[in-house]
Amino acid sequence: MPEPEDLAEDDVLTAEEAAGLLRVSVSTVLKESRAARLPGVKVGREWRYSRLALLRHLRQYAGEHGPDEGEQPPPPEVTDPAG
């Protein structure tokens, strides 16, 4: 099985590969998929995921929820009032 880093952006992933990409458990991926909180498609009994869609979802989620605990937000921009 290829490592998640070796896959192209447009690859279709299994639940196991999606879990590796997102660094969560397979059960979390399946639970979030069933709840429609993770972009995936059920094909028969199996779930499939677009790598690109998962990465976009992750970026959007991070943007909506702000920095994690312990992570500092970027400093505010300083503007020169004379400039």
N, C-alpha and C positions, 0 to 999 in steps of 0.2 A: 504494500500500500504506500503511495507517495506521501511524503510529508506535506503539510499544508503550505509551507513556504515554497515548495517546488511546483505548485499548481499555477496555471495561468489565471488571469483575472476573470475570464469568462467561463471557467470550468464549472461543471455541475458537481456538487459535493454530496456525499452521504451524510447522515446524521453524525456519524463518528468523525468524519473529516471536518464537518462544520464545528463540532465540539473542539477539535484540535485547533482550528483557526481562531475560535473565540476564547479558547483556554477556559472552557467550562466543561461540566460533565455532559455526557450524552443524555442523561435523564433531564437535565436542565434544557437542553436544546429541544427535546421532544415535548416537554411540558410547555415551553414558550411557543412552540409551533402550534400545538393543539389549541392554545389560547389566542392564537392569531397575533402574538406579540413579536414574532420572528418571521421574516419573509421566507416561506417555503411552500412546496407543492407536494401533496401526497399522491404518490403513484402506486396504486395497489395498496399494499400494506407498508410501504416504505416512504420515507420523506426524502425529498431532494431539494438542494439549495443552490442558488447562484452565488458564487464567491463574491462577485461584484456587488450584488444586492445585500449580502451580509455585511460587507465592509461599509457600504453606504449607510445601512441601518445603524451600524455601530457608531459611525461619525455623527449621525443625526441624534442618536440617543445621548452621546457624550455632550453634544452642544446643548441639548435641552436640559440636562441634569447637572451641568457645570462640572467643576473639578472635583475629583475624589477627595475624601478626607485625607489630610496630610499633604495634598498637592496645593501649591499656592497659585492663585489666579495671577495672570500677568499684571504688571504694575500699570497704573493709569498713564496715559500719554500726558507729557508735560508740554504745554504750549507757551510760547514766548508772547506775552501780552504786547510787546513793542513790535512784533514781527509780522 
